[in-house]
Amino acid sequence: MRVDHLVFAAEPDGLVATAKRLGDALGVEPSDGGVHPRFGTRNSVIPLLRHRFVEVVEVLDHPASDKAPFGQAVRARSEAGGGWLGWVVEVDDISGPEKLLGRQAAPGNRHRPDGTEITWKQLGVRGVISDPQVPFFIEWTPGQDHPSSVGTTTASLQGLQIVGSPDRIREWLGLMGEPGVDREDWEPELEFNFVAKHGTPGLMSVTFRTADGSVTI
């Protein structure tokens, strides 16, 4: 279980402009990720070091975006001005989170502009809609290139600033904080900073290491 990627909903000027702005801040060229036909969305990928990436996503004028939880979440965040939608944890076997949350994962797929299809299973988007501080889970189909391989990068994820509770996150991930079992040093190279304040919980900001120093978005 590891932090895989971060999701940023397009701002009012659209996907391309939003992705370029974020890419310029990180010194990384975004790549057109293509369309999610099941979700009614499309994305742009900003690769990071250590098998991670930033997914910039916008909703399409497509019936799927009204039905799929991911499309609904992207639409709501973009209509609110855009910004960080959430964070995503990769697992090797999603059956564990399925047992934890008591429901089945949903299939996902994306068609890149070159026609390549990327597939996965995901779980927990409805949880993110109701409690935006928690991540959702993803299990990539083996044998395909990870999205972080789409281009070169010098940027890496440094830390997440979350409005919410570390206890709630541990509960959601199935971590009990037992030394030697799930450890307090889960993802030790990342900084998790929690802010308790009034208002909606969620991913407030993200800090990256870049060639020009730390950048917080």
Buried (B, 14 or more C-beta within 10 A) or exposed (E): BEBBBBBBBBBEEEBBEBBBBBBEBBBBBBBBBBBBBBBBBBBBBBBBBEBBBBBBBBBBEBEBBEEBBBBBBBBEBBEEEBBBBBBBBBBEEBBBBBEBBEEEBBEBBBBBEEEEEBEBBBBBBBBBBEBBBBBBBBBBEEEEEBBBBBBEBEBBBBBBBBBBEBEBBBBBBEBEEEEEEBEEEBBEEBEEEBEEEEEEBBBBBBBBBBEEEEBEB
